[in-house]
């Protein structure tokens, strides 16, 4: 799972803040204990002194060093026993117990060279924030409504529309919930207002919740940023392009609605080629059919989409218009 450098940076920042908050809370508890039982503060001061004495004794030349170390150790143990007794008498069990932020990594975020589960969860949370679709609402598979699709036969496709959309929904659900880095590619094909964006959003959120890095972008924004990165030297745009190339799942919404031109054709070919060669999954939604793809872009691009993407068809009446009528 390839999280972007920005996602990891923000996750680390949150982890450091959580550690600082934990330390602050512990210090507040300790101060409360000192205020309530002043002898505890004196004991902690003496313990620090014995530790310093032990350090000095280790470098002392001459004299009976072992006897000195034994005496310091005994003083230390006596103070620790008194401290434990005072805490037991005046506070609830565990009041001053210092527990690490994470029992597995101690709050470092890593176990050896592997990312700890606590860090992975923070990365997942930050990854969700990166989905540009979040402002659109709360699309979920559970809120998908099959009843908005007409229960009638489509002569052109030779299928019942609602039956087809049930299969499309099931394919999307299965893709999202069983997603792996080798999940393959989907092409959502159909007219405006038939649920392509809705189900794309459901997949994006589900896959991101599984811990994979997801980039969801409209075709208009995607090609605009690619152009800015190439010709404008825009560092932010370059960072976006790197995310398009490196993320576990790239979702391009409304391909065909962007401004056309030679750069768009070249950029789309390069993006498709790079991700197909690296085996990184993509989802593309479009209103164009295969013939329109070949005319607008190129036969090579149409061939790649036809040969490397599983096409899911969306049929019916404009859902947004129907919902407005219902309201």
C-alpha positions, 0 to 999 in steps of 0.5 A: 500500500503506497501512501503519499509522502504528504499523508505519512507526514500528516500521520506522523505529525498527529502521532507526535501530537498524541505523544505530546498530549499523553506526556502532558496528561501524565505530567498533570497527574504527577503534579496533582500527586505532588500537591496531594502528597508532597513527600512523593515529590521529595522521593522523586528528587532523591531518586534522581540524586541516587541515579546521578550518584550511581553514574558518578560512582561508575567513573570514580577511581579508587575506593570501594566502588562496589560497596558504594554501588550497593549502598546507592542501590539499597537507598534507591530500592528503599525510596521506591518501596516508600513511593509505591506504598504512598501511591497505593494509600492515596490513589486509585490503582494505575493513577500514576502508571505510565502507559505507552501510546501504543503497546506495540511500537511505544508510540514510534509508529514503527515496529522495526522497519514495518509501519505499526498498526497505529500509524497505519490507522492514522494514514488511513484517516489522513488518506480519507481526507485526501479524497476530493469527493468528500464534499459531495455527501455521504455516498455508501453502498447501503444507501444505493437505491435500485428502485430508481432504475426502471423495471423495463426492457431496453431493446438496444442492450437487450436487457432489463434495466433494473436487472442490469443495474443490480449486476453493476451494483454487485460488481462494484460492491465486490470490487471494493470489498475484495480490493487488492493491488491486483484488482484490475480496472473498471470502465463505467459507461453510461449517460449523465445522472445514472449513478456512475459518480455515486458508485465511484464514491462508494468504491473510493471510500471503501477501498480507502477504509481498507488502508489503500491509497486512493486518488479520486479526480475529475478528468477536467482537474486531472488534465489541468494539473498535468498540464500545469505540472509539465508547462507551468512548473507548478510544484503543487501540480507536480505533487498531484501528478505524482499521486496519480502515478503512485496511488493504489487506486486512481479514479477518473470521473467524467472522462470526455468532459474535459477540454480536448486537444493534443496534450490531453490525448498524449497525457491520457495515453501516458497515464494509461500506459504507466499504470497498466505497465505497473499493474496499478488499478484504475476506474474511469467513468465516461459518457462516451462509447467505444467509437466516440473514444476512438474519435476523441482520443485515438484508436490506441487509447480506445483499444487499451480501454477495451482490452484492459478494463472491465466495462460496466454499463449504466442504463435508466432515466436521469436519477437526479431529475427523478429525485427532484420530482420526488422531492 
